[in-house]
Amino acid sequence: AKLIYGSLIAGLTSVLLAQRKGIDPLETRSIKLYKEYIKRIST
């Protein structure tokens, strides 16, 4: 439970920091590349 809680806190912190820097936390380059990779290997 502590590990999951820590992961939640880290996730929320990264979203808040991204928003403060003017970055859309839902669309970053690494996430986009990951999504493209998943599409390629799943088809």
PQR file with spaces between the fields and no chain letter, atoms N, CA, C, O and H, PARSE charges and radii, in Angstrom:
ATOM       1  N    ALA     1       0.820   -1.189    0.000 -0.4000 1.5000
ATOM       2  CA   ALA     1       0.000    0.000    0.000 -0.0000 2.0000
ATOM       3  C    ALA     1       0.866    1.256    0.000  0.5500 1.7000
ATOM       4  O    ALA     1       0.521    2.250   -0.638 -0.5500 1.4000
ATOM       5  N    LYS     2       1.994    1.211    0.718 -0.4000 1.5000
ATOM       6  CA   LYS     2       2.877    2.376    0.762 -0.0000 2.0000
ATOM       7  C    LYS     2       3.479    2.657   -0.609  0.5500 1.7000
ATOM       8  O    LYS     2       3.648    3.815   -0.991 -0.5500 1.4000
ATOM       9  H    LYS     2       2.275    0.403    1.237  0.4000 1.0000
ATOM      10  N    LEU     3       3.803    1.600   -1.348 -0.4000 1.5000
ATOM      11  CA   LEU     3       4.379    1.771   -2.682 -0.0000 2.0000
ATOM      12  C    LEU     3       3.371    2.429   -3.617  0.5500 1.7000
ATOM      13  O    LEU     3       3.724    3.327   -4.381 -0.5500 1.4000
ATOM      14  H    LEU     3       3.665    0.660   -1.038  0.4000 1.0000
ATOM      15  N    ILE     4       2.127    1.986   -3.558 -0.4000 1.5000
ATOM      16  CA   ILE     4       1.082    2.566   -4.405 -0.0000 2.0000
ATOM      17  C    ILE     4       0.843    4.026   -4.023  0.5500 1.7000
ATOM      18  O    ILE     4       0.678    4.878   -4.896 -0.5500 1.4000
ATOM      19  H    ILE     4       1.840    1.257   -2.937  0.4000 1.0000
ATOM      20  N    TYR     5       0.824    4.307   -2.749 -0.4000 1.5000
ATOM      21  CA   TYR     5       0.633    5.681   -2.281 -0.0000 2.0000
ATOM      22  C    TYR     5       1.770    6.570   -2.767  0.5500 1.7000
ATOM      23  O    TYR     5       1.537    7.684   -3.236 -0.5500 1.4000
ATOM      24  H    TYR     5       0.957    3.614   -2.040  0.4000 1.0000
ATOM      25  N    GLY     6       2.990    6.081   -2.657 -0.4000 1.5000
ATOM      26  CA   GLY     6       4.148    6.846   -3.123 -0.0000 2.0000
ATOM      27  C    GLY     6       4.084    7.103   -4.615  0.5500 1.7000
ATOM      28  O    GLY     6       4.433    8.188   -5.079 -0.5500 1.4000
ATOM      29  H    GLY     6       3.180    5.176   -2.276  0.4000 1.0000
ATOM      30  N    SER     7       3.639    6.109   -5.365 -0.4000 1.5000
ATOM      31  CA   SER     7       3.497    6.260   -6.809 -0.0000 2.0000
ATOM      32  C    SER     7       2.433    7.305   -7.143  0.5500 1.7000
ATOM      33  O    SER     7       2.607    8.098   -8.068 -0.5500 1.4000
ATOM      34  H    SER     7       3.355    5.228   -4.987  0.4000 1.0000
ATOM      35  N    LEU     8       1.347    7.306   -6.401 -0.4000 1.5000
ATOM      36  CA   LEU     8       0.282    8.286   -6.604 -0.0000 2.0000
ATOM      37  C    LEU     8       0.796    9.699   -6.340  0.5500 1.7000
ATOM      38  O    LEU     8       0.537   10.615   -7.122 -0.5500 1.4000
ATOM      39  H    LEU     8       1.206    6.662   -5.649  0.4000 1.0000
ATOM      40  N    ILE     9       1.516    9.872   -5.250 -0.4000 1.5000
ATOM      41  CA   ILE     9       2.065   11.187   -4.902 -0.0000 2.0000
ATOM      42  C    ILE     9       3.043   11.654   -5.980  0.5500 1.7000
ATOM      43  O    ILE     9       3.015   12.818   -6.379 -0.5500 1.4000
ATOM      44  H    ILE     9       1.727    9.128   -4.615  0.4000 1.0000
ATOM      45  N    ALA    10       3.905   10.753   -6.453 -0.4000 1.5000
ATOM      46  CA   ALA    10       4.864   11.112   -7.502 -0.0000 2.0000
ATOM      47  C    ALA    10       4.142   11.503   -8.787  0.5500 1.7000
ATOM      48  O    ALA    10       4.538   12.456   -9.458 -0.5500 1.4000
ATOM      49  H    ALA    10       3.927    9.807   -6.129  0.4000 1.0000
ATOM      50  N    GLY    11       3.088   10.772   -9.131 -0.4000 1.5000
ATOM      51  CA   GLY    11       2.323   11.087  -10.332 -0.0000 2.0000
ATOM      52  C    GLY    11       1.646   12.442  -10.244  0.5500 1.7000
ATOM      53  O    GLY    11       1.701   13.233  -11.186 -0.5500 1.4000
ATOM      54  H    GLY    11       2.767    9.998   -8.586  0.4000 1.0000
ATOM      55  N    LEU    12       1.016   12.706   -9.129 -0.4000 1.5000
ATOM      56  CA   LEU    12       0.352   13.999   -8.943 -0.0000 2.0000
ATOM      57  C    LEU    12       1.352   15.148   -8.944  0.5500 1.7000
ATOM      58  O    LEU    12       1.086   16.212   -9.502 -0.5500 1.4000
ATOM      59  H    LEU    12       0.971   12.063   -8.365  0.4000 1.0000
ATOM      60  N    THR    13       2.499   14.927   -8.317 -0.4000 1.5000
ATOM      61  CA   THR    13       3.536   15.950   -8.286 -0.0000 2.0000
ATOM      62  C    THR    13       4.035   16.262   -9.688  0.5500 1.7000
ATOM      63  O    THR    13       4.225   17.428  -10.033 -0.5500 1.4000
ATOM      64  H    THR    13       2.715   14.062   -7.864  0.4000 1.0000
ATOM      65  N    SER    14       4.249   15.228  -10.502 -0.4000 1.5000
ATOM      66  CA   SER    14       4.742   15.464  -11.860 -0.0000 2.0000
ATOM      67  C    SER    14       3.712   16.219  -12.700  0.5500 1.7000
ATOM      68  O    SER    14       4.080   17.054  -13.527 -0.5500 1.4000
ATOM      69  H    SER    14       4.095   14.281  -10.222  0.4000 1.0000
ATOM      70  N    VAL    15       2.431   15.932  -12.496 -0.4000 1.5000
ATOM      71  CA   VAL    15       1.380   16.655  -13.225 -0.0000 2.0000
ATOM      72  C    VAL    15       1.367   18.124  -12.813  0.5500 1.7000
ATOM      73  O    VAL    15       1.283   19.008  -13.666 -0.5500 1.4000
ATOM      74  H    VAL    15       2.132   15.253  -11.825  0.4000 1.0000
ATOM      75  N    LEU    16       1.449   18.385  -11.522 -0.4000 1.5000
ATOM      76  CA   LEU    16       1.444   19.768  -11.042 -0.0000 2.0000
ATOM      77  C    LEU    16       2.666   20.540  -11.535  0.5500 1.7000
ATOM      78  O    LEU    16       2.549   21.701  -11.925 -0.5500 1.4000
ATOM      79  H    LEU    16       1.518   17.667  -10.830  0.4000 1.0000
ATOM      80  N    LEU    17       3.832   19.904  -11.520 -0.4000 1.5000
ATOM      81  CA   LEU    17       5.042   20.571  -12.006 -0.0000 2.0000
ATOM      82  C    LEU    17       4.950   20.863  -13.499  0.5500 1.7000
ATOM      83  O    LEU    17       5.364   21.932  -13.950 -0.5500 1.4000
ATOM      84  H    LEU    17       3.927   18.960  -11.204  0.4000 1.0000
ATOM      85  N    ALA    18       4.417   19.931  -14.259 -0.4000 1.5000
ATOM      86  CA   ALA    18       4.253   20.149  -15.701 -0.0000 2.0000
ATOM      87  C    ALA    18       3.323   21.328  -15.955  0.5500 1.7000
ATOM      88  O    ALA    18       3.606   22.174  -16.803 -0.5500 1.4000
ATOM      89  H    ALA    18       4.081   19.063  -13.894  0.4000 1.0000
ATOM      90  N    GLN    19       2.222   21.386  -15.227 -0.4000 1.5000
ATOM      91  CA   GLN    19       1.277   22.491  -15.405 -0.0000 2.0000
ATOM      92  C    GLN    19       1.922   23.824  -15.058  0.5500 1.7000
ATOM      93  O    GLN    19       1.681   24.820  -15.740 -0.5500 1.4000
ATOM      94  H    GLN    19       1.992   20.699  -14.538  0.4000 1.0000
ATOM      95  N    ARG    20       2.726   23.860  -14.026 -0.4000 1.5000
ATOM      96  CA   ARG    20       3.417   25.104  -13.644 -0.0000 2.0000
ATOM      97  C    ARG    20       4.389   25.564  -14.722  0.5500 1.7000
ATOM      98  O    ARG    20       4.598   26.763  -14.906 -0.5500 1.4000
ATOM      99  H    ARG    20       2.922   23.051  -13.472  0.4000 1.0000
ATOM     100  N    LYS    21       4.985   24.607  -15.436 -0.4000 1.5000
ATOM     101  CA   LYS    21       5.939   24.937  -16.496 -0.0000 2.0000
ATOM     102  C    LYS    21       5.255   25.165  -17.841  0.5500 1.7000
ATOM     103  O    LYS    21       5.920   25.433  -18.841 -0.5500 1.4000
ATOM     104  H    LYS    21       4.815   23.633  -15.287  0.4000 1.0000
ATOM     105  N    GLY    22       3.926   25.058  -17.865 -0.4000 1.5000
ATOM     106  CA   GLY    22       3.193   25.283  -19.096 -0.0000 2.0000
ATOM     107  C    GLY    22       3.217   24.109  -20.051  0.5500 1.7000
ATOM     108  O    GLY    22       3.008   24.276  -21.253 -0.5500 1.4000
ATOM     109  H    GLY    22       3.386   24.840  -17.052  0.4000 1.0000
ATOM     110  N    ILE    23       3.470   22.920  -19.523 -0.4000 1.5000
ATOM     111  CA   ILE    23       3.523   21.706  -20.337 -0.0000 2.0000
ATOM     112  C    ILE    23       2.237   20.925  -20.125  0.5500 1.7000
ATOM     113  O    ILE    23       1.775   20.769  -18.994 -0.5500 1.4000
ATOM     114  H    ILE    23       3.639   22.784  -18.547  0.4000 1.0000
ATOM     115  N    ASP    24       1.658   20.433  -21.222 -0.4000 1.5000
ATOM     116  CA   ASP    24       0.465   19.592  -21.108 -0.0000 2.0000
ATOM     117  C    ASP    24       0.910   18.226  -20.595  0.5500 1.7000
ATOM     118  O    ASP    24       1.587   17.499  -21.321 -0.5500 1.4000
ATOM     119  H    ASP    24       2.033   20.560  -22.140  0.4000 1.0000
ATOM     120  N    PRO    25       0.553   17.857  -19.372 -0.5600 1.5000
ATOM     121  CA   PRO    25       1.028   16.589  -18.807  0.2800 2.0000
ATOM     122  C    PRO    25       0.457   15.353  -19.503  0.5500 1.7000
ATOM     123  O    PRO    25       0.977   14.251  -19.332 -0.5500 1.4000
ATOM     124  N    LEU    26      -0.604   15.531  -20.285 -0.4000 1.5000
ATOM     125  CA   LEU    26      -1.189   14.387  -20.976 -0.0000 2.0000
ATOM     126  C    LEU    26      -0.521   14.118  -22.319  0.5500 1.7000
ATOM     127  O    LEU    26      -0.626   13.013  -22.850 -0.5500 1.4000
ATOM     128  H    LEU    26      -1.025   16.427  -20.425  0.4000 1.0000
ATOM     129  N    GLU    27       0.160   15.109  -22.872 -0.4000 1.5000
ATOM     130  CA   GLU    27       0.807   14.938  -24.173 -0.0000 2.0000
ATOM     131  C    GLU    27       2.251   15.416  -24.120  0.5500 1.7000
ATOM     132  O    GLU    27       2.539   16.575  -24.420 -0.5500 1.4000
ATOM     133  H    GLU    27       0.245   16.007  -22.441  0.4000 1.0000
ATOM     134  N    THR    28       3.133   14.542  -23.748 -0.4000 1.5000
ATOM     135  CA   THR    28       4.555   14.857  -23.804 -0.0000 2.0000
ATOM     136  C    THR    28       5.187   13.990  -24.878  0.5500 1.7000
ATOM     137  O    THR    28       4.588   13.007  -25.316 -0.5500 1.4000
ATOM     138  H    THR    28       2.899   13.601  -23.505  0.4000 1.0000
ATOM     139  N    ARG    29       6.373   14.340  -25.298 -0.4000 1.5000
ATOM     140  CA   ARG    29       7.040   13.609  -26.373 -0.0000 2.0000
ATOM     141  C    ARG    29       7.218   12.134  -26.011  0.5500 1.7000
ATOM     142  O    ARG    29       6.964   11.260  -26.841 -0.5500 1.4000
ATOM     143  H    ARG    29       6.859   15.138  -24.942  0.4000 1.0000
ATOM     144  N    SER    30       7.648   11.852  -24.792 -0.4000 1.5000
ATOM     145  CA   SER    30       7.892   10.462  -24.405 -0.0000 2.0000
ATOM     146  C    SER    30       6.599    9.651  -24.373  0.5500 1.7000
ATOM     147  O    SER    30       6.594    8.479  -24.749 -0.5500 1.4000
ATOM     148  H    SER    30       7.854   12.561  -24.118  0.4000 1.0000
ATOM     149  N    ILE    31       5.507   10.264  -23.929 -0.4000 1.5000
ATOM     150  CA   ILE    31       4.230    9.556  -23.913 -0.0000 2.0000
ATOM     151  C    ILE    31       3.760    9.301  -25.338  0.5500 1.7000
ATOM     152  O    ILE    31       3.244    8.227  -25.647 -0.5500 1.4000
ATOM     153  H    ILE    31       5.512   11.216  -23.623  0.4000 1.0000
ATOM     154  N    LYS    32       3.942   10.293  -26.201 -0.4000 1.5000
ATOM     155  CA   LYS    32       3.540   10.137  -27.604 -0.0000 2.0000
ATOM     156  C    LYS    32       4.328    9.002  -28.262  0.5500 1.7000
ATOM     157  O    LYS    32       3.753    8.175  -28.970 -0.5500 1.4000
ATOM     158  H    LYS    32       4.362   11.165  -25.950  0.4000 1.0000
ATOM     159  N    LEU    33       5.631    8.964  -28.031 -0.4000 1.5000
ATOM     160  CA   LEU    33       6.457    7.895  -28.594 -0.0000 2.0000
ATOM     161  C    LEU    33       6.037    6.533  -28.052  0.5500 1.7000
ATOM     162  O    LEU    33       5.995    5.553  -28.796 -0.5500 1.4000
ATOM     163  H    LEU    33       6.098    9.636  -27.456  0.4000 1.0000
ATOM     164  N    TYR    34       5.732    6.469  -26.777 -0.4000 1.5000
ATOM     165  CA   TYR    34       5.295    5.218  -26.155 -0.0000 2.0000
ATOM     166  C    TYR    34       3.988    4.734  -26.778  0.5500 1.7000
ATOM     167  O    TYR    34       3.844    3.551  -27.085 -0.5500 1.4000
ATOM     168  H    TYR    34       5.766    7.265  -26.172  0.4000 1.0000
ATOM     169  N    LYS    35       3.038    5.649  -26.964 -0.4000 1.5000
ATOM     170  CA   LYS    35       1.755    5.285  -27.568 -0.0000 2.0000
ATOM     171  C    LYS    35       1.955    4.767  -28.992  0.5500 1.7000
ATOM     172  O    LYS    35       1.328    3.786  -29.391 -0.5500 1.4000
ATOM     173  H    LYS    35       3.155    6.610  -26.715  0.4000 1.0000
ATOM     174  N    GLU    36       2.837    5.432  -29.764 -0.4000 1.5000
ATOM     175  CA   GLU    36       3.112    4.986  -31.131 -0.0000 2.0000
ATOM     176  C    GLU    36       3.746    3.599  -31.129  0.5500 1.7000
ATOM     177  O    GLU    36       3.413    2.763  -31.970 -0.5500 1.4000
ATOM     178  H    GLU    36       3.346    6.229  -29.440  0.4000 1.0000
ATOM     179  N    TYR    37       4.647    3.351  -30.203 -0.4000 1.5000
ATOM     180  CA   TYR    37       5.302    2.048  -30.095 -0.0000 2.0000
ATOM     181  C    TYR    37       4.281    0.954  -29.782  0.5500 1.7000
ATOM     182  O    TYR    37       4.302   -0.115  -30.391 -0.5500 1.4000
ATOM     183  H    TYR    37       4.918    4.030  -29.521  0.4000 1.0000
ATOM     184  N    ILE    38       3.400    1.225  -28.842 -0.4000 1.5000
ATOM     185  CA   ILE    38       2.372    0.247  -28.466 -0.0000 2.0000
ATOM     186  C    ILE    38       1.461   -0.054  -29.655  0.5500 1.7000
ATOM     187  O    ILE    38       1.092   -1.207  -29.876 -0.5500 1.4000
ATOM     188  H    ILE    38       3.382    2.094  -28.348  0.4000 1.0000
ATOM     189  N    LYS    39       1.098    0.970  -30.418 -0.4000 1.5000
ATOM     190  CA   LYS    39       0.268    0.754  -31.608 -0.0000 2.0000
ATOM     191  C    LYS    39       0.968   -0.164  -32.600  0.5500 1.7000
ATOM     192  O    LYS    39       0.351   -1.069  -33.161 -0.5500 1.4000
ATOM     193  H    LYS    39       1.398    1.907  -30.239  0.4000 1.0000
ATOM     194  N    ARG    40       2.263    0.073  -32.812 -0.4000 1.5000
ATOM     195  CA   ARG    40       3.017   -0.726  -33.790 -0.0000 2.0000
ATOM     196  C    ARG    40       3.115   -2.182  -33.376  0.5500 1.7000
ATOM     197  O    ARG    40       2.959   -3.068  -34.216 -0.5500 1.4000
ATOM     198  H    ARG    40       2.764    0.809  -32.355  0.4000 1.0000
ATOM     199  N    ILE    41       3.368   -2.452  -32.114 -0.4000 1.5000
ATOM     200  CA   ILE    41       3.565   -3.846  -31.707 -0.0000 2.0000
ATOM     201  C    ILE    41       2.250   -4.587  -31.504  0.5500 1.7000
ATOM     202  O    ILE    41       2.227   -5.818  -31.473 -0.5500 1.4000
ATOM     203  H    ILE    41       3.494   -1.732  -31.431  0.4000 1.0000
ATOM     204  N    SER    42       1.151   -3.841  -31.364 -0.4000 1.5000
ATOM     205  CA   SER    42      -0.127   -4.509  -31.120 -0.0000 2.0000
ATOM     206  C    SER    42      -0.921   -4.774  -32.398  0.5500 1.7000
ATOM     207  O    SER    42      -1.985   -5.391  -32.341 -0.5500 1.4000
ATOM     208  H    SER    42       1.169   -2.841  -31.390  0.4000 1.0000
ATOM     209  N    THR    43      -0.428   -4.322  -33.540 -0.4000 1.5000
ATOM     210  CA   THR    43      -1.167   -4.564  -34.793 -0.0000 2.0000
ATOM     211  C    THR    43      -0.502   -5.616  -35.632  0.5500 1.7000
ATOM     212  O    THR    43      -0.989   -5.941  -36.714 -0.5500 1.4000
ATOM     213  H    THR    43       0.436   -3.821  -33.586  0.4000 1.0000
